Amino acid sequence: TSIYGGDGVEQQIDQHHQLTPNLFIQNDEPEFVGQVPNITVSVNRDAKFPCVVNNLDTYRVGWIRNEDKSILTIQHQVVTRNSRVSLTQSEHKVWTLHIKNVQESDRGGYMCQVNTMPMKSQIGYLDVTVPPDFINAETSSDVMVRENQNVTLRCKARGHPEPKLTWRREDNKAIEYGNWQSNKELGFEYPNSIDGETITINKVSRLHMGPYLCIAQNGVPPSVSRRIVLQVHFPPMIWVPNQLIGVSVGDEVTLECATEAFPLSLNYWTKEDSFMIVNSDKYKMSNTENSYKVHMKLTIKKVTTEDFGTYRCYAKNSLGSTQGSIRIYDQISNADNSEAAAGHKDLPNEEYFSANAHLPSFMV
């Protein structure tokens, strides 16, 4: 390929894709002014490399891709077929290479070359930054696991520079990972955030349940986060704070049971193992839900002698069922029961009634 200048002197592109030396003799050879800069831009933005040359006269300037030595421009002519590449020049001195909508494949060196003998050149490097993005195939979706099993949450992201991954709980509680039970007994204090691609929890408990956030950031906005919900399944448990209640005829009394289960349990009340209680003028029931916990209340209005006896609160889910019992009695006519009630009030609140017989240590 031959390129002819205005003076008729032929200039060729040799097999290495470089401008051949200009044989025309000038008193002053071209000199670069300053240095072609290194540039960092975000993907899909525009980049430009200025190359300033004094005393160019009949010499020519070309832009060359440093990695594969492909010629991009020669003097005013754009040689490459890449439509995103263009050239501007000012005063036959400033030759600026423009790259629109920069892609990751554009990353590398760009050489500004003048066809002196020997050739003179400068190289500026383009670094293309890419904001973080999650790799779905290598990132956990919501996770369901049985209590006391091991579980690992995974998160993987791409970007340039390589993203840093940080885990947090959405409620900002400490992340108890690894052999958390043994470590807690040793007094280890867990952090509110963990760096890395994975979190492994041995013998997961219901206390670990909830949303976890994997946050990816590399200094290129925007940072991104992935919300992963950890669901820990376990059968119901019931806690009865007061099993024996004395009440007078005509009074109003409220019975309470606290349940824990996931999936959330179906909860209801019965009287003397006979009929299921429903809301009416006589009975008012309410449930307050908080995560895997449900606080059950049964209010009996205008107590009569027929209301004395045993009431049961039930909790059922797909993994099991359990019940707790509460007995109400006439505190005026039954002094013995009143004494028994006083004794029961001294019982610790940690007494549970459950199909599981006892609670793990973290519930106490």
N, C-alpha and C positions, 0 to 999 in steps of 0.2 A: 504494500500500500504506500502511495506517495502523496505527500501534502506539499503544495507549492505556496510560497510566501509571495507577498506583493512585489518583492524584488526579483522574482523569477528563480530564486535558488530553490532547488528541490530538496525536500526534507523527507526522510523515509522512517517508517516504523519497522524496526528490525524484528527478528524472530522472538525476541524476549519482550516484545511489546513496549519498547522504549523509543523515545524520539532519538534519531541519529543526530550526531553533532552538526551544528551549523558551521559551514566552511567559510562563511563571510567574516572577515576580520573587522573587529570594532576596537576603538581605543579603550573604551571602558566596558568591561564585562558586566553582565547582570549580577546583582547582589540581592539576596533576600533581606527584607526589612523585618526584624522580629522573627517570631517562630510560628509556624502553623499550630494552632492550639489543639489540645486534647479536649474533646467535648463529651459530655454526658447528658443524654436526653431520655425521657420516658418513651416507651413504645407508643407509636401512632402520633408522636409529635414530629416537628420539622427540625432538621439540623443544617448548619452551614459552616463550611471551612473557608476562611479567608486566607489567601496567599498573596503577600505583598512583595513585588519585585521592582527594584530600581534599575534604570539603564537597560530596559529590555530591548529597545530598538528593533532589530530584525529577528531577534531570537524568539522562540516560541515556548509557551507554557502548556503543559499537559497535566491532567489529573489521572492517576493510576490507582487501582485497587491493590493494596500492598500484598494481600494474601495470595491472589492468583495472578497478579501482574496484568490484569485486564485493563485496557485503556478506557477511561470514562469520557474524557474531553481532550481535544487538541485545539489550542488557541480559542477561537470562538465557536468551534464545532463540537457538538455533543455526539460522541461515537457510540456509547452504549445504547442498547435497546431498552434499557430500564427507563420507563416513562416517568419515574419519580425523581430522576436525576436531571438537574439543569445547571446552567452556568450564567453568572453575571460578571461584568468587568467594568472597572472605573478607571478612566484616565490612562489606559494602557499600563496600569500599574497594579491594581487590586483585582485578583482573579478569585472569585468566590464560588465554591462548589456547593450546590443546594441539594439536599435529599429530603423529599417530602414523605410524610406518613412513615416514619422510620420503623423498620421491622427488626426482629432479633437477628435475622440473617445479615443485616447491614453492619453488625458489630465487627470492628477490626480497624486496620490502618488505611489511611488515604494519603497518597504521595503526590505532592506538588513538585513537578520536575521541569527544569529548564534545559534546553538542548545545547548547552555549552560543551566544551571539551576540556577536561572531563565533565560529564553530566553533573549538574547541581540539583539537589533535591532536599525536601523536608517532608517529614511524615507527621500527620496528626492522627490521633486514635479516637475512634467513636465507641463509646460504651453505651449500650442500650439497656436502661433499667426497666424492669417489668414488675408491676405490683403483684402481691401474693394472690394465689388462687388455689382453692382446695382440689386435690385429686380425689374424686368421689370414690373411685374403686379401692382406694387405700385409706378411706376415712369411715369411721363407724357411723351408722345410723343409730336410731334409738335402740337401747339394749335392754332385754328382759332376762333376768337371772333369778334362780332360787336362792334364798338366804343360805349363807354358809358355803356357797360355791365361790370359786375364783372367777374374776372377771378382768378383762383388759379393754380399755378404751383406746382407740387409735385415731390418729390425725396426721395427714400428710398434705403438704402444700408445695407448689412450684412458684418460681419467681426469680428475679435477678436484681440484687444479690439474693442468695439463698435465704428464705424467710426463717425467722426465729418463731418457734411455736411455744405458747404459754397456755397452761390450763388453769382455769378458775372455776369455782362453783358459783352458780348464779346468785345464791344467797350469801356469797362471800364468806362462808364458813371454811374452816381449815380442811384441807384434803388429806384424809387419813388413808394412806396407801400402803402397799406391801404387807408385811406382817404387823398390821396396825395394833392388834390386841396386845401382842408381846411388847411392842415398842412403847405403848401407852403405860403399861405396867412399869416400864423402866423410866418413865418420866419424860419420854421424848415429846417435844412440842412440834406439831406439824404446821407447815406453812400454809398460807392462803393461796399460793400459786406454785406451779411446778413447770419447769421448762422441759421440753422434749416431745417426742412424737407419741408416746404411750403413757398410760397410767395403768398399773396392775394393782388390784386390790385382792388380797387373800382373805377367804372366808368373809365375803361381803355381808354387811348387815343392813337392816332397814335405815340405819342412820346415814348410810351412804346414798340413799335414794334422792333423786332430784336432777335438775338440769346442770350439765357441765358445759363450760364454754371453752372451745379451743380457739385461741386468738393467734393469727398469723400476721407478722409485720416484718418489713425489711427496709424501712425508711422511705419507701416509695408509696405515696398515698394512692388509694385508701388501704388501710389495714382492714382485714376481714375476720369474721368470727363464725364458727360453726357451733350450733347448740345441739348437744347430744343428751337425751334424757335417759338416765339410768333408773330402771324400774326393778325393785327387789320384791319378789313374790314370797309370801309366807302365810300360813293359816292363821285364823283369828285367835286373839287372846282377849280376855275380859278382866277388868279390874273393878272390884266393887268397894268403894271407900267406906260404906256403912251398911253392914249386912242385917242389922237389927234396929228397927226404928219404933219408938213408942210415940203414940199419938192419941189424942182425945177425940171422942165422937163429936162431929160437927166441924172439926178442924180441916185444914187443907195440908196435904203432905206431898213432897216431891222425892221420888226415888231416882238414883243416878247410877249409871254404869259407864265406864270408859272402855272402849274397844280399840284394838289395833289389828289391822289386816290389810293385805294387798294381794290381789285386787280388793278394792273396798268391799266390805261385807254387807250382806242384807241383814238389817237389824230390826228386831221386833220384841214385844213384851207379851207374856201370858200370865194368867192368874191360876194358881194351883194346878198347873199342867193341863188345864182344860181348854179354855178358849183364848184365841188371839185378841189382844186388846186393840181397839181402833179409837180414833178421835171421836169424842162425843161430848154431851153436856157433862158427863161424869169424868171422863179422862181427857187429858191433853198431853200429847207426846211431841217431843222436839228432838232433833239431832243436829249437832254442830260438828261439821267436818273440817279437818285441818290435815291436809296431806293424807297419810294412811291412818289417821286417828279420827275416831268418832266419839263424841260425848253424848250419851243417851240420857234423856230425862223423861220421866213419867210423873205427871201431877194428878193426884186424886183429889177431887173437890168434895167438900162436905162429907167427910168420912162417916160411914155407918158401921154397925157391928159386922155387917156382911162383908165389909171391905178388909177386915182383918185376915191375915193369912200370909201365904208365901207368893211372891211375884218373881218371875224369872225374865232376865234379859238375855236375848239370843244374838249371836253373830255367826253368819255363814258366808263362806265364799267357795270357789271351786276347789280349794285345797283342804277344806275341813270346816268344822263347826265347833262351837263351844257355848257355854251358858254360865250365868251367875245368878245367885238367888238372894232375895231380900225379903225378910219377914217383918211385917208391921203388926203391932199388938196394941191393946188398950192399956195405956200406961197408968190409968187411974184405977181400974179394977184388978190389975194384975201386978202387985208390988214385986213379986218374984221376978217377973219378966223385966221390970224396971231395973232391978239390981243387975240382972244379966246384961241389960243394955249398957249400963254404965261400964261393966267389964269389957264389953266389946268395943266401946269407944276408945279404949286404951290400946287396941290392936294397931300395929303399924300399917300405914297405907300401902306398904309394899306387898300386902297379901293379895295374891291373884287367884282367880279361879279360871282354869283353862283346860282345854283338852290336851294341852301340851305339858301339864303338870307343873312346870316351872318356867320362869323367864330366864333368858341368858343374862349374864352379869351386867351387860350394858343397859339393861332396863331398870336396874335397881338404883 
